[in-house]
């Protein structure tokens, strides 16, 4: 039996503790893992299905669960943190073109440059060991039904990722990894076209934006990884890259720029659509191995907001690891002055 929950973004949550970056970051040790006994800390990803997902078959639910759990494992393997954690992700099915995801709340981390600064709720729970929204679900992933059934290919072994991705399908593990990226880090409240944050608050992701069209990301670790400030997708601001002229007009879905919802003193992150899919150009990887060279173009990054190429796997890149450092989710950034509140 699968438990059900209320609509995304409307869950009751406890007011997050206003933890200072420096004060909250002592005592982190151990490598996170999903269920492996070899790690000193353990993170469990529990997948629940909203009533809207009753249209899915048992096999479809099993595939969705296994892919989201493996995606979570791959992200948290990049973190250094102490103690066990339990992250609850609720799956919704809706009439959207691709998929979307996000934490259901945020955690307050201090004042930076005069704005109240928030991290994603799941990031807060992983970092501090305190659940900012109590017993209710921690994150939401929503799939379009047609996208899930007709476009996505579910890997028979998502841990190994060795089976060839069909050339006419989008790799579901890549989509799951993409949505976990929003749940952990790539999310905020800045204007989706200009990158301009609200006057009094922002997320730790927004905090590094240089507003403009396009907006650039100035997080020092991301910049060091990429070699320059990477650009964010106009209209889909929590992603990398902007389409080349040849792709203009193919993807017009955008991240909603609605007024931010607040629950018990914490702003609720928006959910932004994953990119649409097209067949890859013949020169995508030279040999058509089904892997992209994420270092060659932002368009090949897992967290790009322009396109997923069918028949192709995406994975975490050094740029993603840089972002995790810039939003405070790896131990080697804790005492760098730029990350400490006044």
N, C-alpha and C positions, 0 to 999 in steps of 0.2 A: 504494500500500500504506500502511496506517495502522499506526503502532506501537502496541503495547499496554503496559500498566503494571500494577502491583499494585493492590490495593484502596486506596480513599482513606484517608489518614491513617496508612498503614503503610509509607511510603517511607523508605528510608535517607537520612539527611541529615547533613551536616557540622555540627559544633557552631558556632553563630553567634558571630562575633566580638563581644565586649562593647564596642561603640563608644559613646563618650560623645556625647550629643546635640550639644553645642557643638563638640567636636572633629571630628565626622563631617560637619558641615554646611557647611564652607568650599568655595568653588569651584563653586557651583551656578550654571549659566547655560544659556541656550538653551531653546527651547520644544520639548517632546516631540511627536512625530508618529508615526503608524503606518508609513507608507512615503514620505511627501511629502519631496521633495528640498529644499523651501523652508525646512525647519527645520534648525537646526544640530545638533540631537540627534535620534536616531531610536530608536523602540521598535518591535520586531517582536513580534507575538503569533502564536505557533505553536500550532496546534490539533492534538492527537493524540486518537485514539479507543481507549479500552480495549476488550478483547475483548467486554465486555458490550454494546458499541454495534454489534456485528456485525449486529444485527437491523435496523439502519437502512439505508435505501437510499443509493445514491451521492448522489442529489439531497438527501436529508435531511441527510447529512453536510455537503454543500456549504452548505446553508442555515445549519446550526448554526455552521459555521466563519465564514461571512461576518458573521453577527450578533454572535458573540463578539469577532471582530476589530474591528468597528466600535464595539462597546461599549467595548472597551479604548481605542481611539483617542479616543473622546469623554471618557473619564475622564482620560487622561494629558494631553490638551490643556489641562487646568486646572493642570498642574504646571510647575514651573520647576526644571530639573535638567540636569546636563551629561553628555555621553557617550552612546554607544549602549547599548541594553539588548535582551535577548531573553527574553521571558516565555513559558513553556511551560504551556499549559492542557490538561489531560486530561479528556475527556468520558466520563462513565459513563452507562449507562442502567439504571434500577432500577425497582422497583415502589413508587414514592412518589407522593403525590398531585399535586405540582407540580414544583418544581426546587429545588436547593440548590447552594451554592458556598462555597468558602473557599480560602485559602492552605493549603499542606500543612505549613508550619512557621511559626515566628516568629523575629524578630531581637531580641536584647537591646539596650535603649537606655539603661539606667541604673537607678538607684534613685530613686523618687519617693515621698515620704511613707512611707518605710520599706519599700516593696514593690519587688521586682524588676519592672521594667516592660518589656513586649515590644510590638513592632509586628508587623503582618502580614508574612509572609515576602516577598511580592511588593512591598510598600511598602519593605521594607529594600533589596531589589535595585534598585528604581527610584531610591531616595534615595542609596544608597552606591555602586552599580555593582558590588557583590560579591554573588554568588549564595549565599544562606545554606544551600542544600541541594545545591550542586554541580550535577552533570549530570542529575539526576533532575527530574521535572516540578515546576513551581512552584505550581500551583493545580489544583483539581478543580471541575468543574461536573457535577452529576448531574441528569438529566432523568427524570421518570416517562414511560414509553413512551406511555401513553394520553394524558397531558397534552401531550406533544410532538406526537402525531399528530392528536388530536381537538380540542384546545383552542387550541393556539398557531397564530397566523397569521404566516408568514414574509414579510417585506416584499420585494417584487421588487427594490427599490433601498433597502437599509437605510441607505445614506449620505444619500440625499435625504430619505427619510421623507415623501413627499408623497402616496403612494397612500392612498386611504381604507381604514381598518381595518374589516373586516366587523363588523357590529354583534353577531354571535354568536360572535366569536373574541377571544382575548386577544393583544395585540400582542407578538410574540416579541422584538422589540428592547427593549421595556420590561423583559421578563424577563431578557434578557442584561445590560442595564445594571444591574438590581437585583443580580444575582449578582456582577458585577464590583465593586459597592459593598462587598459582604462580603469579597471577595478583597483589597481595598485598605485598608478602614478599619472598616467596621461589623461588628466581631467581637471576641470576648474570652472571658472565663471567669467572669464574674459569675453569681450565681444567677439563673436565667431568670425567676423570679417576683418576687424581692425586689430584685434589683440589687446584692446584697451580694457583694463580691469575695472571693476566697480570702485567707487571712491573710497570706501571704508574697509573693504575686505578683499581677499583673493586666496587662491590655493597656492601651495608651494610650487606647483607647476606653472601657474600664471606668473608667479613672482619673477621668473626669468625671461619673460617675453619682452621683446622690443617692438612696441606697437607699430603697425604699418600694413601695407598691402603689397607683398606679403609681410606677415609678422615673422621675426626671427627669434630664435631661442638662444639665450646667452648663458645658460648654465655652464659653469667652467669645465665640468667633467665631460659634458656632451660636446662642447666646443673642442676640447683637447682630443676627444675620440675622433670627431669628424674632420678636424683640421680647420674648420671655420664655423660660423654660426649657421646651423641648418634652418631652412625656412619651413614654416607651418602652413598647412593647407588653408587657403582662403575659403571661408564658409564652412569649414570642417576643422576647426582650429586645434583640436587635440590630436592632430596627426601631422606627419611629415609630408613635404613635397607639394608641388603644384603641377598640373598637367602640362605636358608639352602641347604645342599648338595642334598636333595631330589628334590629341585626345580631347580637345576642348569640346564641350557640349555633350560628351558621352556620359558624364557623371555630374548630375545636378542635385543629388541629394545633399543636404547640409545638416549641420548640427543645429538643433533648435536654439534660438536666442531668447527664450522666454524669460520672464521674471523668475528669479531664483526662489524656490520653495525653501522655507525654514521649518525645521522641526526641533523643538526644545532647545533653541539657541544655536543650532548648527545648520549651515546651508547645505542643501541636498545637491550632490553633483548631477550634472546633466548626463544623458545618454546619447552618444553620437553613433551614427551608422558606420559600419565597416564599409570599405570600398566595394564597388561592383566588380564583376569579373569579365575578362575578355580572353580570347585565345592569345597566346604569347607570340611575339615576333620570332622569326626563325633564328635571329641572332641573340636571343635573350641570354643564353649561357654558352653559346658556341656549339656544344655537343648535345644539347637537349638532355641533360642529366636530371632535369626536374628540380634543380637547386638554383637559386639566384645568388649573384654576387652582391651581397648587401652593401659592400664597401664602395661599389662603383657608382651608385646613384641612390638618392633618397627614395626614388620611385620603387626600388627593390627592397626597401626596409619593411619589416613586419608591421610597423605602425604607420605606414604610409596611408594617406587618405584619398588616393587617386584610383588605384586599380590593384586587384589581385589577378595575376595571370593563371589561367587554368593549367592543370598538369604540373604544378610547381609548388615546392615546399618553401615556406618562410620560417625563420627561427629567430631567436634572440641574437642580437648583434652587439658589438662593443658600444655602439651608440645607445642601445637600451640600458646597458650596464652603467654608462655614464649618467643617464637620466635617473636611474635608481640612486646613484650617489647624490645627484643634485636635489632630489626630493627627500633625502635623509634616510634612505633605506639600506645603506651599507655602513659598516662600522668605521671605515677609514675616513669618513667625512665628518665625524661627530664634533671634533674639536677645532675644525677649520673655522676661523672667525666669521666668515661670510654666512655661516649657517646658524650662528648663535644669536638669539634675540638680545636686544639691548638690556 
